[in-house]
Amino acid sequence: MGKTSAAVKNRYNDKAYDRINLTVKKGGKQAIQDAATAKGESINGYIKGVLKTQIRADTGDDIEL
């Protein structure tokens, strides 16, 4: 991927998505990775699924992440 292509994708992502940084204690990332891998998902996909499930349980709303 060239610099131009990456720059275009970055500009699109900045416009279309919000970013949330998550900090966990040492070893936490590996535990999340292991859980995600066990379900055949990426860390990002796994966390998004967990959040969607919890938000649905808390509010009854389905959200698109």
MDAnalysis code that builds the backbone (N, CA, C; Angstrom):
import MDAnalysis as mda
import numpy as np

u = mda.Universe.empty(195, n_residues=65, atom_resindex=np.repeat(np.arange(65), 3), trajectory=True)
u.add_TopologyAttr("name", ["N", "CA", "C"] * 65)
u.add_TopologyAttr("resid", np.arange(1, 66))
u.add_TopologyAttr("resname", ["MET", "GLY", "LYS", "THR", "SER", "ALA", "ALA", "VAL", "LYS", "ASN", "ARG", "TYR", "ASN", "ASP", "LYS", "ALA", "TYR", "ASP", "ARG", "ILE", "ASN", "LEU", "THR", "VAL", "LYS", "LYS", "GLY", "GLY", "LYS", "GLN", "ALA", "ILE", "GLN", "ASP", "ALA", "ALA", "THR", "ALA", "LYS", "GLY", "GLU", "SER", "ILE", "ASN", "GLY", "TYR", "ILE", "LYS", "GLY", "VAL", "LEU", "LYS", "THR", "GLN", "ILE", "ARG", "ALA", "ASP", "THR", "GLY", "ASP", "ASP", "ILE", "GLU", "LEU"])
u.atoms.positions = np.array([
    [0.853, -1.168, 0.000],
    [0.000, 0.000, 0.000],
    [0.899, 1.231, 0.000],
    [0.677, 2.128, -0.923],
    [1.476, 3.336, -1.021],
    [1.059, 4.377, 0.004],
    [1.864, 5.402, 0.140],
    [1.575, 6.458, 1.104],
    [0.261, 7.161, 0.782],
    [-0.012, 7.357, -0.485],
    [-1.241, 8.033, -0.881],
    [-2.458, 7.209, -0.480],
    [-2.410, 5.919, -0.738],
    [-3.512, 5.039, -0.388],
    [-3.738, 5.023, 1.120],
    [-2.682, 4.943, 1.878],
    [-2.786, 4.938, 3.337],
    [-3.355, 6.265, 3.833],
    [-2.927, 7.360, 3.247],
    [-3.411, 8.675, 3.659],
    [-4.908, 8.803, 3.385],
    [-5.353, 8.298, 2.240],
    [-6.775, 8.348, 1.895],
    [-7.583, 7.520, 2.889],
    [-7.118, 6.329, 3.202],
    [-7.815, 5.469, 4.165],
    [-7.851, 6.106, 5.542],
    [-6.745, 6.719, 5.948],
    [-6.704, 7.379, 7.250],
    [-7.685, 8.543, 7.311],
    [-7.774, 9.332, 6.240],
    [-8.720, 10.446, 6.220],
    [-10.154, 9.936, 6.308],
    [-10.454, 8.866, 5.571],
    [-11.798, 8.279, 5.632],
    [-12.098, 7.783, 7.042],
    [-11.177, 7.056, 7.631],
    [-11.389, 6.524, 8.981],
    [-11.601, 7.640, 9.991],
    [-10.878, 8.741, 9.849],
    [-11.048, 9.880, 10.752],
    [-12.449, 10.466, 10.648],
    [-13.018, 10.468, 9.449],
    [-14.354, 11.022, 9.233],
    [-15.455, 10.048, 9.662],
    [-15.235, 8.759, 9.455],
    [-16.302, 7.775, 9.603],
    [-16.347, 7.074, 10.959],
    [-15.259, 7.111, 11.706],
    [-15.185, 6.321, 12.932],
    [-14.701, 7.156, 14.105],
    [-15.209, 6.806, 15.294],
    [-14.654, 7.313, 16.540],
    [-13.646, 6.291, 17.034],
    [-12.650, 6.759, 17.730],
    [-11.617, 5.862, 18.241],
    [-11.680, 5.869, 19.769],
    [-11.576, 4.683, 20.360],
    [-11.522, 4.532, 21.810],
    [-10.250, 3.758, 22.132],
    [-9.417, 4.311, 22.978],
    [-8.214, 3.611, 23.419],
    [-8.524, 2.884, 24.720],
    [-8.123, 1.644, 24.813],
    [-8.379, 0.814, 25.982],
    [-7.042, 0.436, 26.601],
    [-6.906, 0.698, 27.889],
    [-5.686, 0.344, 28.611],
    [-6.034, -0.752, 29.613],
    [-5.267, -1.833, 29.587],
    [-5.484, -2.947, 30.512],
    [-4.169, -3.256, 31.224],
    [-4.281, -3.917, 32.372],
    [-3.082, -4.299, 33.114],
    [-2.285, -5.320, 32.316],
    [-0.995, -5.407, 32.621],
    [-0.119, -6.386, 31.967],
    [-0.753, -7.765, 32.046],
    [-0.763, -8.458, 30.957],
    [-1.361, -9.787, 30.873],
    [-2.807, -9.751, 30.410],
    [-3.465, -8.593, 30.564],
    [-4.858, -8.464, 30.160],
    [-5.033, -8.596, 28.658],
    [-4.123, -8.015, 27.912],
    [-4.220, -8.090, 26.456],
    [-4.123, -9.545, 25.993],
    [-3.234, -10.306, 26.592],
    [-3.090, -11.705, 26.198],
    [-4.338, -12.498, 26.546],
    [-4.953, -12.215, 27.688],
    [-6.189, -12.908, 28.070],
    [-7.302, -12.601, 27.075],
    [-7.398, -11.325, 26.647],
    [-8.402, -10.945, 25.658],
    [-8.098, -11.611, 24.320],
    [-6.833, -11.614, 23.935],
    [-6.433, -12.251, 22.673],
    [-6.775, -13.739, 22.687],
    [-6.510, -14.393, 23.791],
    [-6.810, -15.824, 23.900],
    [-8.307, -16.088, 23.774],
    [-9.129, -15.254, 24.427],
    [-10.585, -15.410, 24.351],
    [-11.074, -15.159, 22.929],
    [-10.527, -14.133, 22.287],
    [-10.907, -13.812, 20.917],
    [-10.516, -14.940, 19.962],
    [-9.299, -15.428, 20.101],
    [-8.812, -16.506, 19.246],
    [-9.666, -17.762, 19.405],
    [-10.079, -18.051, 20.630],
    [-10.913, -19.223, 20.886],
    [-12.248, -19.131, 20.159],
    [-12.708, -17.896, 19.906],
    [-13.967, -17.697, 19.178],
    [-13.734, -17.414, 17.699],
    [-12.468, -17.439, 17.271],
    [-12.153, -17.188, 15.872],
    [-12.311, -15.731, 15.480],
    [-12.092, -14.815, 16.427],
    [-12.279, -13.396, 16.179],
    [-10.984, -12.630, 16.450],
    [-10.939, -11.409, 15.921],
    [-9.853, -10.493, 16.257],
    [-10.144, -9.883, 17.631],
    [-9.144, -9.263, 18.225],
    [-9.369, -8.572, 19.496],
    [-10.449, -7.514, 19.313],
    [-10.364, -6.719, 18.255],
    [-11.329, -5.650, 18.013],
    [-12.747, -6.215, 17.850],
    [-12.881, -7.255, 17.055],
    [-14.184, -7.871, 16.848],
    [-14.746, -8.459, 18.129],
    [-13.883, -9.069, 18.922],
    [-14.310, -9.665, 20.186],
    [-14.811, -8.591, 21.153],
    [-14.043, -7.527, 21.311],
    [-14.428, -6.451, 22.230],
    [-15.730, -5.806, 21.758],
    [-15.861, -5.573, 20.450],
    [-17.092, -4.978, 19.935],
    [-18.296, -5.886, 20.217],
    [-18.122, -7.187, 20.065],
    [-19.213, -8.118, 20.342],
    [-19.617, -8.107, 21.804],
    [-18.633, -8.073, 22.675],
    [-18.907, -8.025, 24.114],
    [-19.642, -6.735, 24.468],
    [-19.188, -5.614, 23.910],
    [-19.840, -4.330, 24.179],
    [-21.284, -4.317, 23.675],
    [-21.501, -4.826, 22.452],
    [-22.856, -4.852, 21.902],
    [-23.784, -5.695, 22.775],
    [-23.289, -6.833, 23.239],
    [-24.095, -7.707, 24.095],
    [-24.425, -7.013, 25.409],
    [-23.449, -6.344, 25.999],
    [-23.678, -5.682, 27.290],
    [-24.613, -4.485, 27.143],
    [-24.444, -3.714, 26.083],
    [-25.332, -2.562, 25.855],
    [-26.767, -3.032, 25.636],
    [-26.935, -4.123, 24.878],
    [-28.266, -4.679, 24.665],
    [-28.880, -5.129, 26.000],
    [-28.072, -5.759, 26.865],
    [-28.560, -6.210, 28.163],
    [-28.916, -5.029, 29.065],
    [-28.121, -3.971, 29.007],
    [-28.335, -2.816, 29.877],
    [-29.459, -1.918, 29.409],
    [-29.609, -1.754, 28.090],
    [-30.543, -0.755, 27.576],
    [-31.644, -1.322, 26.695],
    [-31.452, -2.524, 26.206],
    [-32.395, -3.103, 25.260],
    [-32.157, -2.627, 23.828],
    [-31.182, -1.774, 23.638],
    [-30.887, -1.214, 22.322],
    [-29.817, -2.027, 21.615],
    [-29.995, -2.202, 20.298],
    [-28.953, -2.765, 19.460],
    [-28.224, -1.606, 18.815],
    [-26.903, -1.603, 18.909],
    [-26.131, -0.523, 18.313],
    [-25.172, -1.102, 17.293],
    [-24.818, -0.303, 16.323],
    [-23.841, -0.677, 15.305],
    [-22.494, -0.114, 15.710],
    [-21.523, -0.989, 15.869],
    [-20.180, -0.537, 16.248],
    [-19.213, -0.760, 15.105],
])
